[in-house]
Amino acid sequence: MNVLLVNPNITMPIAVRTSPPLGIAYTAAISERMGHQVRVLDRPVDDTPLEQLVDEFPPDVIGITATTPAASRPRTPAAAWYPERGRCAP
């Protein structure tokens, strides 16, 4: 199964990132250990367009992380992808 994990970009009042997205890293490692192919799109450091990544690596599942400041952002990439290609679970 192809698993795409996304850490959305958010605008903060300060331009500091104190740590990488460990939740996505753990999820990616476990998914790989289970035999899945995994890609991580870490938006704060990777500006690859979601559409390009999806064309290169068609995901069966997209997981989107959300910390408190980013809680309203995860639906944006999901809404852009799934209405055309399948369904989106809230």
N, C-alpha and C positions, 0 to 999 in steps of 0.2 A: 504494500500500500504506500502511496506517495503522501507524505505528511508535510504541509507547509505551515510553519509557525511564524507569526507576525508580531513584532513589537512596534506599535504605532508611534509616530513622532508626535510629540506634544510641545507646546510653547510654554516655557516656564519663565518666571521673572528673572531668573539667573541662568547663565549659560554654563551650568556645571552638571556633569553626570557622575554621580558618586560610585556607581557600580554597574556592571553589565546585567542584563536581564536573566538572573539565575533561574527563575521559574521555567523560562523557555529552554535554557541550557539543560536543566534536569529532565524536562519532558522530551527534548531531542535525544538525549543519551539513552533514556529508557526505551523510546520508540525504536532507535537504532538497534539496541540490544534485543528487541523483540523481532528484528528482521525487516523493519520498515525503512524506506528511503526517506530521508528528512532534509529539508532546506529551511533555513532560518532567514527571515527578512527583518533585520534590525534597523528600522527606519532612522533612528537618530544618527547612524553612521553609514547607512547604505541607501542611496537614492534610486536604486533600480526600480523602474516602474512595475507596479504589481502585474499589469497585463503582460509585460515582457516575461517576467518570472513564471507566470502561469502558463504562457505559451511554451516556454522551455522545459518546464517541470509541471505537467498537469496534475494538480493535487486531487487526491480522493477526499482529503480532510484538510480544512484550514483551521488552525487554532490561533486565536488572537488574545494576547495578554492585555490586562488592564489594571494599572495601579490606580489609586484614588484620583490623582490629577488627570488621568487619561480615560476615566470611566465612560465618558460620552463618546470617545473616538472609535472604539472597536467596530461599531456597526458600519462605519464609512467604507472600509475595504471590503467587508462582507457584502454590504448592499451593492457595491459596484460589481462584484463577481457573481453572486448566486442568482439574482433575478433572471439572468440570461442563461445560466447553465444548470440550474438545479434549485435546491431549496436552502434556506438559511435558518438555522435554529437560533433562537434568541439566547 
